[in-house]
Amino acid sequence: MAKILIAAHIDVDPAQREQCLKTGKPFIDGALTQEGCLCYSWSADLDNPARIEVFEEWTSEEALAQHFKNVHYISMRDHIAKFGLTNAVSAKYRVDAEGPVYNAEGQPTPSFD
């Protein structure tokens, strides 16, 4: 079964981004309790004062489907909208290969061998 990754870039009013992040913790914590959630995080983009970066990792499409029906997901969307949402771009990826970044010699490598 392939893992699912989600990467999103969400832009809000820069003056409200910090408050959006702080008060979003219950939605993040709630997602992390869901079956199949391996990672769910929001962070401030240090180069763009409006941007929140979102990264998610799910064990399967089924787990992600359940997340989309969950109160934490629905409430998260409403939460972000309150902070001057100006843009949101997201994409999901089905992972067909996984490997370490560093090889046995401690060198970074782009290959999946």
C-alpha positions in Angstrom: 0.0 0.0 0.0 1.4 3.4 -1.0 1.8 6.3 1.4 0.1 9.6 0.6 1.9 12.9 1.1 0.2 16.3 1.0 2.1 19.6 0.6 0.2 22.9 0.8 1.0 26.6 0.7 -1.6 28.7 2.5 -1.4 32.5 2.5 -3.2 34.5 5.1 -3.0 38.1 6.3 0.7 38.5 7.5 -0.4 40.3 10.6 -2.6 37.3 11.6 -0.4 34.4 10.6 1.2 33.9 14.0 -2.2 33.8 15.7 -3.6 31.4 13.0 -0.7 29.0 13.7 -1.0 29.2 17.5 -4.8 28.7 17.6 -4.6 26.0 14.9 -2.9 23.6 17.3 -6.1 21.7 18.3 -6.8 20.9 14.6 -3.2 19.7 14.2 -3.3 17.6 17.4 -6.7 16.2 16.3 -5.4 15.1 12.9 -2.5 13.4 14.6 -4.9 11.2 16.6 -6.5 9.9 13.4 -5.8 6.3 12.3 -3.3 6.3 9.5 -1.8 9.8 10.2 2.0 9.6 10.3 2.7 13.3 10.2 0.6 16.5 10.2 2.3 19.8 10.6 1.9 23.6 9.9 4.9 25.9 9.9 5.6 29.5 9.1 7.5 30.1 5.8 10.5 32.2 6.9 10.7 33.9 3.5 7.1 34.8 3.1 5.3 36.5 6.0 1.9 35.5 4.8 2.6 31.8 4.1 1.9 28.7 6.2 3.4 25.5 4.9 1.5 22.3 5.5 2.9 18.8 5.4 1.0 15.6 5.9 1.8 11.9 5.6 -0.9 9.2 5.5 -0.6 5.5 5.4 -3.2 5.1 2.7 -5.9 6.7 0.5 -8.4 5.2 2.8 -6.9 6.9 5.9 -6.9 10.2 4.0 -10.5 9.8 2.9 -11.5 9.3 6.6 -9.5 12.5 7.5 -11.5 14.5 4.9 -14.7 13.5 6.7 -13.4 14.2 10.2 -14.4 17.2 12.3 -10.7 18.2 12.6 -10.4 18.7 8.9 -13.7 20.5 8.5 -13.0 22.8 11.4 -9.4 23.5 10.2 -10.8 24.9 6.9 -13.1 27.2 8.8 -10.4 28.2 11.2 -7.9 29.3 8.4 -10.6 31.2 6.6 -10.9 33.5 9.7 -7.4 34.9 9.3 -7.6 36.7 6.0 -7.1 33.7 3.6 -5.8 35.0 0.3 -4.5 31.9 -1.4 -4.2 28.2 -1.0 -2.4 25.7 -3.2 -2.2 22.0 -2.3 -1.2 18.8 -3.9 -1.2 15.1 -2.9 1.4 12.6 -3.9 1.2 8.8 -3.9 4.7 7.5 -2.9 5.9 4.6 -5.1 9.5 4.5 -3.7 11.1 5.4 -0.4 14.7 5.4 0.7 17.2 7.2 3.0 18.6 10.5 2.0 22.1 9.5 3.2 23.9 6.4 2.0 26.0 4.0 4.1 29.0 6.4 3.8 26.9 9.3 5.1 26.7 11.1 1.7 23.4 12.5 0.4 22.2 10.6 -2.7 19.2 11.2 -5.1 18.9 7.5 -6.0 16.5 5.0 -4.5 18.9 2.0 -4.9 
